[in-house]
């Protein structure tokens, strides 16, 4: 066992899956869930995700060597500061938030010396939510980003990395800044684009949507409150990603306006090559991405083509 007691604050899809994985892999003797509703905690106990549930943060973390904060990103820093004084000496706080820089900035140097925060982000979310959707294999083979700064203690960092690996994840370590820039493109922009596409659908066409629309807008069914908070927390990098996406849309629009078939082929070839360079489980393809020569974009200072 890695720990005697682990506390999970927020026992939903991610928190519940962490609890189930801990229990299945025998990584802790006891898992304590902290939540806002007794009903959720009862469900988590019934599913076997936690051994004990409480509505009180201070009681939930009192014996925890590791506390995992699985709450919305705009609550994590505040909750970490709230629970830290009640944690036992030498305990570690981590999280599952989709943004990192603001959280780390707010916590580094402000927590009691006996407690350490190491940021985490398992890339294993879904448009589904709730502990009833939790499963013990959610992190198997998935990437979990663990953030490191110059002030991150070595041993707590290694223990958090070991924890996620024990849950089945492939751990990647990077700075909070790099995390937020990367996730703006690989997670936050896709959610924004899916939502915008869903909004763009005229109601009169709702009964003839094709599978492409359903596939592309699947994540538009995600929790609006959760994702609004993520967008605002990572607004700077996300705006840069949106600008890049807008340039891509403009490229396609100009090719259409000019009826430039070759330009459309070039754009499609480039997009397909980039998509094919990433495998279904999120790992980079082993070979470098190369756009076939016959489909490479032609550089021109004039109009399309």
BAZABA-643410 format. One record per residue (C-alpha): x negated, y negated, z negated. Coordinates in Angstrom, 1 decimal, m for minus. Example, Ala and Ser with C-alpha at 12.3 -4.5 7.8 and 13.67 -1.06 7.14 Angstrom:
BEGIN
+--------+--------+--------+
|     xx |     yy |     zz |
+--------+--------+--------+
|  m12.3 |    4.5 |   m7.8 |
|  m13.7 |    1.1 |   m7.1 |
+--------+--------+--------+
//
This chain:
BEGIN
+--------+--------+--------+
|     xx |     yy |     zz |
+--------+--------+--------+
|    0.0 |    0.0 |    0.0 |
|   m1.2 |   m3.5 |    0.8 |
|    0.9 |   m5.2 |   m1.9 |
|    2.9 |   m4.4 |   m5.0 |
|    5.6 |   m7.0 |   m4.3 |
|    6.5 |   m8.9 |   m1.2 |
|    9.1 |  m11.7 |   m1.2 |
|   11.0 |  m12.6 |    2.0 |
|   12.8 |  m16.0 |    2.0 |
|   15.5 |  m15.8 |    4.7 |
|   16.7 |  m12.3 |    5.3 |
|   18.0 |  m12.5 |    8.9 |
|   16.8 |  m10.9 |   12.1 |
|   13.1 |  m11.6 |   11.5 |
|   13.1 |  m11.4 |    7.7 |
|   15.2 |   m8.3 |    7.7 |
|   13.0 |   m6.6 |   10.3 |
|    9.9 |   m7.4 |    8.2 |
|   11.6 |   m5.8 |    5.1 |
|   12.6 |   m2.7 |    7.1 |
|    9.1 |   m2.4 |    8.5 |
|    7.5 |   m2.8 |    5.1 |
|    9.7 |   m0.1 |    3.6 |
|    9.2 |    2.3 |    6.6 |
|    5.5 |    1.9 |    6.6 |
|    5.2 |    1.9 |    2.8 |
|    3.2 |   m1.4 |    2.7 |
|    4.7 |   m2.6 |   m0.6 |
|    6.2 |   m1.0 |   m3.7 |
|    9.0 |   m3.6 |   m3.9 |
|   10.6 |   m6.1 |   m1.4 |
|   12.6 |   m9.0 |   m2.8 |
|   14.9 |  m11.0 |   m0.6 |
|   15.8 |  m14.6 |   m1.2 |
|   18.8 |  m16.0 |    0.6 |
|   21.7 |  m18.5 |    0.4 |
|   24.5 |  m16.0 |    0.4 |
|   25.1 |  m12.9 |   m1.7 |
|   26.9 |  m11.3 |    1.3 |
|   23.7 |  m11.4 |    3.3 |
|   21.6 |  m10.1 |    0.5 |
|   24.1 |   m7.2 |   m0.1 |
|   23.9 |   m6.4 |    3.6 |
|   20.1 |   m6.4 |    3.5 |
|   20.1 |   m4.1 |    0.5 |
|   22.6 |   m1.7 |    2.1 |
|   20.4 |   m1.6 |    5.2 |
|   17.3 |   m0.9 |    3.2 |
|   15.5 |   m4.1 |    4.1 |
|   15.1 |   m5.2 |    0.5 |
|   15.1 |   m3.6 |   m3.0 |
|   16.5 |   m6.7 |   m4.8 |
|   18.1 |   m9.9 |   m3.8 |
|   18.4 |  m13.3 |   m5.4 |
|   19.7 |  m16.8 |   m4.6 |
|   16.9 |  m18.4 |   m6.6 |
|   13.6 |  m19.2 |   m5.0 |
|   11.7 |  m19.3 |   m8.3 |
|   12.9 |  m15.9 |   m9.4 |
|   12.4 |  m14.4 |   m5.9 |
|    8.7 |  m15.2 |   m5.7 |
|    7.8 |  m14.8 |   m9.4 |
|    5.9 |  m11.5 |   m8.9 |
|    5.2 |  m11.7 |   m5.2 |
|    1.6 |  m11.3 |   m4.0 |
|    2.8 |  m12.2 |   m0.5 |
|    5.8 |  m14.5 |    0.3 |
|    7.0 |  m14.7 |    3.9 |
|    9.2 |  m17.7 |    4.7 |
|   11.6 |  m16.8 |    7.5 |
|   13.7 |  m19.9 |    7.5 |
|   14.2 |  m22.7 |   10.1 |
|   11.0 |  m24.6 |   10.9 |
|   12.3 |  m27.9 |    9.4 |
|   12.7 |  m26.1 |    6.0 |
|    9.5 |  m24.1 |    5.8 |
|    7.1 |  m26.7 |    4.4 |
|    9.5 |  m27.9 |    1.8 |
|   10.3 |  m24.4 |    0.7 |
|    6.7 |  m23.5 |    0.5 |
|    6.0 |  m26.5 |   m1.7 |
|    9.0 |  m25.5 |   m3.9 |
|    8.0 |  m21.9 |   m4.4 |
|    4.3 |  m22.4 |   m4.8 |
|    4.4 |  m23.4 |   m8.6 |
|    6.3 |  m20.2 |   m9.3 |
|    4.0 |  m17.8 |   m7.5 |
|    1.5 |  m15.7 |   m9.4 |
|   m2.2 |  m16.7 |   m9.2 |
|   m3.9 |  m15.6 |   m6.0 |
|   m0.7 |  m15.2 |   m4.1 |
|   m0.4 |  m15.9 |   m0.4 |
|    2.4 |  m17.8 |    1.5 |
|    3.0 |  m17.2 |    5.2 |
|    5.9 |  m17.8 |    7.5 |
|    7.5 |  m16.8 |   10.9 |
|    8.1 |  m20.3 |   12.2 |
|    8.0 |  m21.2 |   15.9 |
|    6.0 |  m24.4 |   15.3 |
|    2.9 |  m24.7 |   13.3 |
|    1.0 |  m28.1 |   13.3 |
|    3.4 |  m30.1 |   11.2 |
|    4.0 |  m27.3 |    8.7 |
|    0.2 |  m26.7 |    8.2 |
|   m0.5 |  m30.5 |    8.0 |
|    2.2 |  m30.9 |    5.3 |
|    0.9 |  m28.0 |    3.2 |
|   m2.9 |  m28.0 |    3.5 |
|   m4.4 |  m29.6 |    0.4 |
|   m1.1 |  m30.1 |   m1.3 |
|   m0.4 |  m26.7 |   m2.8 |
|   m1.7 |  m25.5 |   m6.2 |
|   m5.2 |  m24.1 |   m6.0 |
|   m4.0 |  m20.7 |   m7.0 |
|   m1.8 |  m20.4 |   m3.9 |
|   m2.8 |  m20.3 |   m0.3 |
|   m0.7 |  m20.8 |    2.9 |
|   m1.6 |  m19.1 |    6.2 |
|    0.7 |  m19.8 |    9.1 |
|    2.1 |  m17.0 |   11.2 |
|    4.4 |  m16.7 |   14.2 |
|    5.6 |  m13.2 |   15.4 |
|    6.7 |  m13.5 |   19.0 |
|    9.6 |  m11.1 |   18.5 |
|   12.7 |  m13.3 |   18.3 |
|   16.0 |  m12.8 |   20.1 |
|   19.1 |  m14.7 |   20.9 |
|   20.7 |  m12.3 |   18.4 |
|   20.7 |  m13.2 |   14.7 |
|   21.6 |  m11.9 |   11.3 |
|   20.2 |   m9.1 |    9.2 |
|   22.6 |   m6.6 |   10.9 |
|   20.4 |   m7.0 |   14.0 |
|   17.2 |   m6.2 |   12.2 |
|   15.2 |   m3.2 |   13.1 |
|   11.9 |   m1.7 |   11.7 |
|   10.1 |   m1.6 |   15.1 |
|   10.8 |   m5.2 |   16.1 |
|    7.1 |   m6.1 |   15.9 |
|    5.7 |   m3.0 |   17.4 |
|    3.3 |   m4.0 |   20.2 |
|    4.4 |   m7.6 |   20.0 |
|    2.0 |  m10.6 |   19.6 |
|    1.9 |  m12.3 |   16.2 |
|   m0.1 |  m15.6 |   16.2 |
|   m1.9 |  m16.3 |   12.9 |
|   m3.2 |  m19.9 |   12.6 |
|   m6.5 |  m20.9 |   11.2 |
|   m8.1 |  m24.2 |   10.4 |
|  m11.4 |  m25.2 |    8.9 |
|   m9.7 |  m25.1 |    5.5 |
|   m8.2 |  m21.7 |    5.7 |
|   m9.8 |  m19.3 |    3.2 |
|  m11.3 |  m16.2 |    4.8 |
|   m9.8 |  m13.5 |    2.6 |
|   m6.2 |  m14.6 |    2.7 |
|   m6.5 |  m15.0 |    6.5 |
|   m7.8 |  m11.5 |    6.8 |
|   m5.0 |  m10.1 |    4.6 |
|   m2.3 |  m11.9 |    6.6 |
|   m3.8 |  m10.5 |    9.8 |
|   m3.9 |   m7.1 |    8.3 |
|   m0.3 |   m7.4 |    7.2 |
|    1.0 |   m8.1 |   10.7 |
|   m1.2 |   m5.4 |   12.2 |
|    0.3 |   m3.0 |    9.7 |
|    3.8 |   m4.0 |   11.0 |
|    2.6 |   m2.9 |   14.5 |
|    1.9 |   m6.4 |   15.9 |
|   m1.1 |   m7.4 |   18.0 |
|   m2.6 |  m10.4 |   16.1 |
|   m4.0 |  m13.4 |   18.0 |
|   m5.7 |  m16.1 |   15.9 |
|   m5.7 |  m19.8 |   17.0 |
|   m5.5 |  m23.3 |   15.7 |
|   m2.0 |  m24.8 |   14.9 |
|   m2.6 |  m27.4 |   17.7 |
|   m3.3 |  m24.7 |   20.2 |
|   m0.3 |  m22.7 |   19.0 |
|    2.1 |  m25.6 |   19.5 |
|    0.8 |  m26.5 |   23.0 |
|    1.0 |  m22.9 |   24.1 |
|    4.4 |  m22.1 |   22.7 |
|    5.8 |  m25.3 |   24.3 |
|    5.3 |  m23.6 |   27.7 |
|    5.8 |  m20.0 |   26.8 |
|    8.8 |  m20.2 |   24.5 |
|   10.3 |  m23.7 |   23.9 |
|   10.4 |  m24.8 |   27.5 |
|   12.2 |  m21.6 |   28.6 |
|   14.8 |  m22.1 |   26.0 |
|   15.3 |  m25.7 |   27.0 |
|   15.5 |  m24.7 |   30.7 |
|   18.0 |  m21.9 |   30.0 |
|   20.2 |  m24.3 |   28.0 |
|   20.0 |  m26.9 |   30.8 |
|   20.9 |  m24.3 |   33.4 |
|   23.9 |  m23.2 |   31.4 |
|   25.1 |  m26.8 |   31.1 |
|   24.7 |  m27.3 |   34.8 |
|   27.2 |  m24.6 |   35.7 |
|   30.6 |  m26.1 |   36.9 |
|   33.4 |  m24.5 |   34.9 |
|   35.3 |  m23.6 |   38.2 |
|   32.5 |  m21.1 |   39.0 |
|   32.5 |  m19.4 |   35.6 |
|   34.3 |  m16.3 |   36.9 |
|   31.8 |  m15.6 |   39.7 |
|   28.4 |  m15.8 |   37.9 |
|   25.8 |  m13.4 |   39.2 |
|   23.4 |  m11.3 |   37.2 |
|   20.6 |  m13.9 |   37.9 |
|   22.6 |  m16.5 |   36.0 |
|   23.3 |  m14.1 |   33.1 |
|   19.6 |  m13.0 |   32.9 |
|   18.2 |  m16.5 |   33.1 |
|   20.5 |  m18.0 |   30.6 |
|   20.5 |  m15.2 |   28.0 |
|   18.5 |  m17.2 |   25.5 |
|   20.8 |  m20.1 |   25.9 |
|   23.0 |  m18.1 |   23.5 |
|   20.4 |  m18.7 |   20.7 |
|   21.3 |  m20.6 |   17.5 |
|   21.7 |  m24.3 |   18.5 |
|   20.7 |  m25.6 |   15.1 |
|   17.6 |  m23.5 |   14.9 |
|   16.4 |  m24.5 |   18.4 |
|   17.2 |  m28.1 |   18.0 |
|   14.9 |  m28.2 |   15.0 |
|   12.2 |  m26.4 |   16.9 |
|   12.4 |  m28.8 |   19.8 |
|   12.2 |  m31.8 |   17.5 |
|    9.3 |  m30.3 |   15.5 |
|    7.3 |  m29.8 |   18.7 |
|    8.6 |  m32.7 |   20.7 |
|    5.2 |  m34.0 |   22.0 |
|    3.9 |  m30.8 |   23.6 |
|    7.4 |  m29.9 |   24.7 |
|    7.8 |  m33.2 |   26.5 |
|    4.6 |  m32.5 |   28.4 |
|    5.9 |  m29.0 |   29.4 |
|    9.2 |  m30.5 |   30.5 |
|    7.3 |  m33.0 |   32.7 |
|    5.4 |  m30.2 |   34.3 |
|    8.6 |  m28.3 |   34.9 |
|   10.2 |  m31.3 |   36.5 |
|    7.3 |  m31.6 |   38.9 |
|    7.9 |  m28.0 |   39.9 |
|   11.7 |  m28.7 |   40.5 |
|   10.7 |  m31.7 |   42.6 |
|    8.4 |  m29.5 |   44.7 |
|   11.4 |  m27.2 |   45.4 |
|   13.8 |  m30.1 |   46.0 |
|   11.5 |  m31.7 |   48.6 |
|   10.9 |  m28.4 |   50.4 |
|   14.7 |  m28.0 |   50.6 |
|   15.3 |  m31.6 |   51.7 |
|   12.8 |  m31.2 |   54.5 |
|   13.9 |  m27.7 |   55.4 |
|   10.3 |  m26.6 |   55.0 |
|   10.4 |  m22.8 |   55.0 |
|    6.7 |  m22.4 |   54.7 |
|    6.5 |  m24.6 |   51.7 |
|    9.3 |  m22.6 |   50.0 |
|    7.4 |  m19.4 |   50.8 |
|    4.3 |  m20.9 |   49.3 |
|    6.1 |  m21.9 |   46.1 |
|    7.8 |  m18.6 |   45.7 |
|    4.5 |  m16.7 |   46.2 |
|    2.8 |  m18.8 |   43.6 |
|    5.6 |  m18.3 |   41.1 |
|    5.7 |  m14.6 |   41.8 |
|    2.0 |  m14.2 |   41.3 |
|    2.1 |  m16.0 |   38.0 |
|    5.0 |  m13.9 |   36.8 |
|    3.4 |  m10.7 |   37.9 |
|    0.2 |  m11.7 |   36.0 |
|    2.0 |  m11.2 |   32.7 |
|    3.3 |   m7.8 |   31.8 |
|    6.7 |   m7.1 |   30.3 |
|    5.3 |   m6.9 |   26.7 |
|    3.6 |  m10.3 |   26.9 |
|    0.0 |   m9.1 |   27.4 |
|   m2.0 |  m10.8 |   30.1 |
|   m2.6 |   m8.6 |   33.1 |
|   m6.1 |   m7.1 |   33.1 |
|   m7.1 |   m8.6 |   36.4 |
|   m7.2 |  m12.3 |   37.1 |
|   m4.2 |  m13.7 |   38.9 |
|   m4.8 |  m14.4 |   42.5 |
|   m2.4 |  m16.0 |   45.0 |
|   m2.6 |  m14.2 |   48.3 |
|   m4.5 |  m16.4 |   50.8 |
|   m1.6 |  m16.4 |   53.3 |
|    0.7 |  m17.8 |   50.6 |
|   m1.6 |  m20.4 |   49.0 |
|   m0.2 |  m23.9 |   48.7 |
|   m1.4 |  m26.2 |   51.5 |
|   m2.9 |  m29.4 |   50.2 |
|   m1.7 |  m32.4 |   52.1 |
|   m1.4 |  m36.1 |   51.4 |
|    1.5 |  m36.5 |   53.8 |
|    5.1 |  m35.2 |   53.6 |
|    6.0 |  m31.6 |   52.8 |
|    4.3 |  m29.0 |   54.9 |
+--------+--------+--------+
//
